Amino acid sequence: MPQKATFSSKQCLLVPLLLVCLAISFITTFSVHASAQSIPTINVSQQYQDGEVKLDGPWGFYWGEWLPLDELDSHKYPIRIIRKLDFLENIVEKDEHNIQPFVDGYGTYLLEIDGLKGVFKQPAIHMRSVSDAWQAWWVNADGSSRYLGNSGKISKDGLDQEQRYRTTILDLPTDSNKGTLVIYLSSHTSIRAGLFAVPVIQEHEQASRSIYIDLAIRILIVGVGIFVVMQNLIFYAQRPKEKTLLLLVILGFAGLMRGLVASDYFYVFIGDPALFFTISKLEYVLIIWPAIAGVHFFANLCPFKGDVQFVQANYGILIITIMATWLLPMQTVMFYLFVYQSVLLFIAASIMLILTNGIIKKMPGSRSLMMSLLPLLLAVCNDIYATYSSQYNLFITEYGLFIFFFVQSQIHASHYLGALQTAEHLTNNLQQEINLKTEELSVRNQMLETKALDLEQQRNKIRQLSKIDHLTGLFNRQTLDEYSTAQFKQTQEQQLPLAVIMMDIDNFKKVNDQYGHGVGDGCLKFVADYLANSGLRKDDIVARYGGEEILILLPNTDLVEAEIMTRRICDGLNQKSVVGDHPPITLTASFGVAERITSKVNRIEDLIDEADKALYSAKKNGKNRVEVANMPRQ
């Protein structure tokens, strides 16, 4: 007889254990694939606007590895989707074992770009809002890759990282319609690290032009700074007793150094990224030095009790700043940027107190000094805000400093030249009269400046009123003709849609006859206010065409979208009533809609005629309705 199969107790336990292991393996594999998200895609042709494409959509992000270019679509790495570009400290969770006071590590940004061909001839990206060190690649749809550029040497441990804030243009492939932009980043230095602002795709020529314009402005400002420094240095050599001239030279030189070192273009001439830390430390020292030179300058112009000791204490702060900056690691220096900025604000407040004391004591020129200093202080506050903002990156302190320095230099230079001319003819007994005349001229100059400003404001007000219909506050017919002709030409050149809505208030003559023209005017104002709050876009133009007719110009709007907007306006108008010293009046209107491409017209006048014909049809077919000209059949 055959024997029955028997199992031991260990064998019986082994079977469920194997089943549990298989289940865990299946769940783990499924969860990995489920958590791996696809690389976000942006369609260039759909997002193209005003000659550029903003890459402000979601980006793929992976922290802790530079993803291999040949494994981007393998789902091996669970890519995160970040909806808004920001500093790394707002995206990456710090490792609890990371002793650095900032995000320390490396990672990958990814974005799939589709539809390059036919939109750009030479697509390029101005890489300005990304740090620390980065390296960019382009991976085609077939898996082939192309190197685009870098800011230095990326590193996983930070020891070999080299970087520079050199302005760079990435040229995207001209022969690729679709691919993935891959940016490798290593962050071991700065708290302001990451891809923190929206990159923009534009033509290479346009990106280069903006750089050249900015460079030309900076060269001009630096050239003016060098001229002014040399000018005051020559004046001081001729009159060594004029201490103000020497202090202006020191202030100008400090500001000149700050402007040079803080510029991206400085790294064009100092191309070695290994010098980044040295240059950065010099830049941090130059946050403080111009401010302390300013304290010395203003204390000399508006002396006060204990001014010598106060200036000496400020130079002591400068020495401590230099020593601490050079001895501490660069990472620590960057982390304590707020300390430098706090010292800067303290010094700025001290200067304001010095000038306030001068104004109270009625020292000559103290009031004008205060007025000229305020824009510079606002620029400093602006730069401090920009330092901590990922989306606002406009730094203007260097410009403000050079303008302030140039103005003050020319003022004192003119005083110096005037003194040379009058020294031969005047004696000390005339000094009081000279001071009095100078003060009178200053007052008269301020009065003339005030009058000139008032006249300019009145001129601007008159110019603005000439464009507006005085009853409704809408654009008038003349302004409409100018805007509509220019808008039609622009959309025609760019092959974009342009829609026109012609609106006519129903039974308006009856309202005038029954209630009077005053009520009729009120109804026109009511309709104008209603359109202003009807959801029209900021680029849409609303104008009074004549009588009770209103024309709405909708740039970059096709016929279907224009019809939807018009029906919304039409349906909403009769939901509200005009109230006043009369029974409530419910207004309706008839609308005619036409669009440039579907109407196949070559002039704005012809497009308006098409809309007017559609309006006539709306009136004929019962009013309070929308008629569309040349609507394609479904």
Residue pairs with C-beta under 8 A, 6 or more apart in sequence:
32 75
32 78
33 75
35 78
36 75
36 76
36 77
36 78
36 79
37 60
37 78
37 79
37 80
37 81
38 79
39 60
39 72
39 73
39 79
39 110
39 111
39 112
39 180
40 57
40 58
40 59
40 60
40 81
40 110
40 111
40 112
41 111
41 112
41 113
41 114
42 53
42 55
42 57
42 111
42 112
42 113
42 114
43 114
43 115
44 53
44 113
44 114
44 115
44 116
44 119
44 120
44 201
45 115
45 118
45 119
46 115
47 53
47 54
47 57
48 119
51 202
51 203
51 206
52 200
52 201
52 202
52 206
53 119
53 200
53 201
53 202
54 198
54 199
54 200
55 111
55 113
55 125
55 198
55 199
55 200
55 201
56 85
56 198
57 111
58 81
58 82
58 83
59 81
59 82
59 85
59 109
59 110
59 111
59 195
60 79
60 80
60 81
60 82
60 108
60 109
60 110
60 111
61 79
61 80
61 81
61 82
61 91
61 107
61 108
61 109
61 110
62 77
62 78
62 79
62 80
62 107
62 108
62 110
63 80
63 91
63 92
63 105
63 106
63 107
64 105
64 106
64 107
65 77
65 106
65 107
65 108
66 106
66 107
66 108
66 154
66 184
67 77
67 79
67 108
67 110
67 182
69 137
69 139
69 145
69 182
70 143
70 145
71 77
72 110
72 139
72 180
72 182
79 110
82 91
85 194
85 195
85 196
85 197
85 198
85 390
86 194
86 196
86 390
87 191
87 192
87 193
87 194
87 196
87 390
88 103
88 187
88 193
88 194
89 102
89 103
89 191
89 193
90 390
91 194
92 103
92 105
92 107
94 103
95 105
98 104
98 105
100 188
100 331
101 191
101 331
101 332
101 335
102 187
102 190
102 191
102 193
102 331
102 334
102 335
103 187
103 191
103 193
103 194
104 158
104 187
104 188
105 186
105 187
105 188
106 154
106 155
106 156
106 184
106 185
106 186
106 187
107 184
107 185
108 182
108 183
108 184
108 185
109 181
109 182
109 183
109 185
109 195
110 180
110 181
110 182
110 183
111 180
111 181
112 178
112 179
112 180
112 181
113 172
113 178
113 179
113 180
113 181
113 201
114 177
114 178
115 177
115 178
116 123
116 172
116 173
116 176
116 177
116 178
116 179
117 176
117 177
120 172
120 201
120 202
120 203
121 174
121 203
122 171
122 174
122 203
122 204
122 205
123 171
123 172
123 174
123 201
123 202
123 203
123 204
124 169
124 170
124 171
124 172
124 201
124 202
124 203
124 204
124 207
124 208
125 169
125 170
125 172
125 199
125 200
125 201
125 202
125 207
126 167
126 168
126 169
126 170
126 199
126 200
126 202
126 207
126 210
126 211
127 134
127 136
127 149
127 151
127 167
127 168
127 169
127 170
127 199
128 167
128 168
128 197
128 264
128 393
129 195
129 196
129 197
129 198
129 199
129 393
130 151
130 183
130 185
130 194
130 195
130 196
130 197
130 199
131 151
131 163
131 165
131 187
131 190
131 192
131 193
131 194
132 151
132 161
132 163
132 185
132 186
132 187
132 188
132 189
132 190
132 193
133 150
133 151
133 152
133 153
133 154
133 155
133 161
133 162
133 163
133 185
133 186
133 187
133 273
134 150
134 151
134 154
134 183
134 184
134 185
134 186
134 195
135 149
135 150
135 151
135 154
135 183
135 184
136 147
136 148
136 149
136 150
136 170
136 181
136 182
136 183
136 184
137 145
137 146
137 147
137 148
137 181
137 182
137 183
137 184
138 145
138 146
138 148
138 172
138 173
138 176
138 179
138 180
138 181
138 182
139 145
139 146
139 179
139 180
139 182
140 146
140 173
140 176
140 178
140 179
141 176
141 178
141 179
146 173
148 170
148 171
148 172
149 168
149 170
151 163
151 164
151 165
151 166
151 168
151 273
152 161
152 162
152 163
152 164
152 273
152 276
153 160
153 161
153 162
153 163
153 273
154 161
154 184
154 185
154 186
155 161
155 162
155 186
155 188
156 186
157 188
158 186
158 188
158 189
161 186
161 188
161 189
162 273
162 274
162 276
163 189
163 273
163 276
164 267
164 270
164 271
164 273
164 276
165 264
165 267
165 276
166 264
166 267
166 268
166 271
167 211
167 264
167 265
167 268
169 204
169 207
169 208
169 211
171 204
172 181
172 201
173 179
183 195
185 193
185 194
185 195
187 193
187 194
188 331
189 330
189 331
189 334
190 334
191 334
191 335
191 337
192 334
192 387
192 388
194 390
196 390
196 391
197 390
197 391
197 393
198 391
215 265
218 259
218 263
218 265
221 259
221 398
221 399
221 402
222 256
222 259
222 260
222 402
224 402
224 406
225 252
225 255
225 256
225 259
225 402
225 405
225 406
226 256
228 248
228 252
228 405
228 406
228 409
228 410
229 249
229 252
229 253
229 256
231 409
231 413
232 245
232 246
232 248
232 249
232 252
232 409
232 412
232 413
233 245
233 249
235 242
235 245
235 413
235 416
236 242
236 245
236 246
236 249
239 245
239 416
242 416
243 300
244 297
244 300
244 301
244 412
245 412
245 416
247 293
247 296
247 297
247 300
248 297
248 405
248 408
248 409
248 412
250 293
250 296
250 297
251 290
251 293
251 294
251 296
251 297
251 405
252 405
252 409
254 286
254 289
254 290
254 293
255 290
255 293
255 398
255 401
255 402
255 405
257 286
257 289
258 283
258 286
258 287
258 289
258 290
258 398
258 401
259 398
259 401
259 402
260 266
261 279
261 282
261 283
261 286
262 283
262 286
262 395
262 398
263 398
266 279
267 279
270 279
277 330
280 330
280 333
280 334
281 325
281 326
281 330
281 333
284 325
284 333
284 337
284 340
285 318
285 321
285 322
285 325
287 340
287 341
287 344
288 317
288 318
288 321
288 340
288 343
288 344
288 347
289 318
290 401
291 344
291 347
291 348
291 351
292 314
292 315
292 317
292 318
292 347
294 347
294 351
295 310
295 311
295 314
295 347
295 350
295 351
295 354
296 311
296 314
296 315
298 351
298 354
298 355
298 369
299 307
299 310
299 311
299 354
301 358
301 363
301 365
301 366
301 369
302 354
302 355
302 357
302 358
302 361
302 363
302 366
302 369
304 354
304 357
307 354
310 350
314 347
314 350
317 343
321 340
321 343
324 333
325 333
337 387
341 384
341 387
344 380
345 380
345 384
348 377
348 380
351 373
352 370
352 373
352 377
355 366
355 369
355 370
355 373
356 370
358 366
358 369
359 366
359 367
359 370
364 435
364 438
364 439
368 442
369 408
372 404
372 407
372 408
373 404
375 400
375 403
375 404
376 397
376 400
376 401
376 403
376 404
378 400
379 396
379 397
379 399
379 400
379 401
380 397
380 400
382 394
382 395
382 396
382 397
383 395
383 396
383 397
385 392
386 392
386 393
386 394
386 395
422 434
426 434
466 478
467 475
467 476
467 478
467 479
468 474
468 475
468 476
468 479
469 475
469 476
469 543
469 544
471 521
471 524
471 525
471 544
472 524
472 525
472 527
472 528
472 544
473 525
473 528
474 528
474 531
474 542
474 543
474 544
474 550
475 483
475 541
475 542
475 543
475 544
476 543
476 544
477 543
477 544
477 545
477 546
479 543
480 541
480 543
480 545
480 551
480 553
483 541
483 543
483 553
484 541
484 553
484 604
484 608
485 604
487 498
487 541
487 553
487 555
487 604
488 498
488 596
488 603
488 604
488 607
490 496
490 555
491 497
491 498
491 555
491 556
491 596
492 596
492 602
496 555
496 556
497 556
497 557
497 558
497 559
497 595
497 596
497 597
498 553
498 554
498 555
498 556
498 557
498 595
498 596
498 607
499 553
499 554
499 557
499 558
499 559
499 561
499 562
499 593
499 594
499 595
499 596
500 551
500 552
500 553
500 554
500 593
500 594
500 595
500 607
500 608
500 610
500 611
501 551
501 552
501 554
501 562
501 565
501 566
501 569
501 591
501 592
501 593
501 611
502 545
502 549
502 551
502 591
502 592
502 593
502 594
502 608
502 611
502 612
502 614
502 615
503 549
503 550
503 551
503 552
503 569
503 589
503 590
503 591
503 615
504 548
504 549
504 550
504 589
504 590
504 591
504 615
504 619
505 523
505 524
505 527
505 548
505 587
505 588
505 589
506 587
506 588
506 589
506 590
506 619
506 623
506 624
507 588
507 623
508 520
508 523
508 547
508 548
511 519
511 520
511 523
511 585
512 519
512 520
515 582
515 585
519 578
519 580
519 582
519 585
522 578
522 580
523 578
523 585
523 587
524 544
524 548
526 576
526 578
526 587
527 550
527 573
527 587
527 589
528 542
528 544
528 550
530 572
530 573
530 576
531 542
531 550
531 552
531 569
532 542
534 568
534 569
534 572
535 565
535 568
536 542
536 552
536 565
537 554
539 555
539 556
540 552
540 553
540 554
540 555
541 552
541 553
542 550
542 551
542 552
542 553
543 550
543 551
543 552
543 553
544 550
545 551
551 608
551 611
554 561
554 562
554 565
557 565
557 595
558 595
558 597
558 598
559 593
559 594
559 595
559 597
559 598
559 628
559 630
559 631
559 632
562 593
562 595
563 593
563 626
563 628
563 631
566 591
566 593
566 626
567 626
569 591
570 588
570 589
570 591
570 624
570 625
570 626
573 587
573 588
573 589
574 586
574 587
574 588
574 624
576 586
577 584
577 585
577 586
578 584
578 585
578 586
578 587
588 623
588 624
589 624
590 615
590 618
590 619
590 623
590 624
590 625
590 626
590 627
591 614
591 615
591 618
591 625
591 626
591 627
592 610
592 611
592 612
592 613
592 614
592 615
592 616
592 617
592 618
592 626
592 627
592 628
592 629
593 611
593 614
593 626
593 627
593 628
593 629
594 607
594 608
594 610
594 611
594 614
594 628
594 629
594 630
595 607
595 629
595 630
596 607
598 629
598 630
598 631
598 632
599 606
599 607
599 610
599 629
599 630
600 630
601 607
601 610
610 629
610 630
611 629
613 629
614 627
614 628
614 629
615 627
617 627
618 625
618 626
618 627
621 627
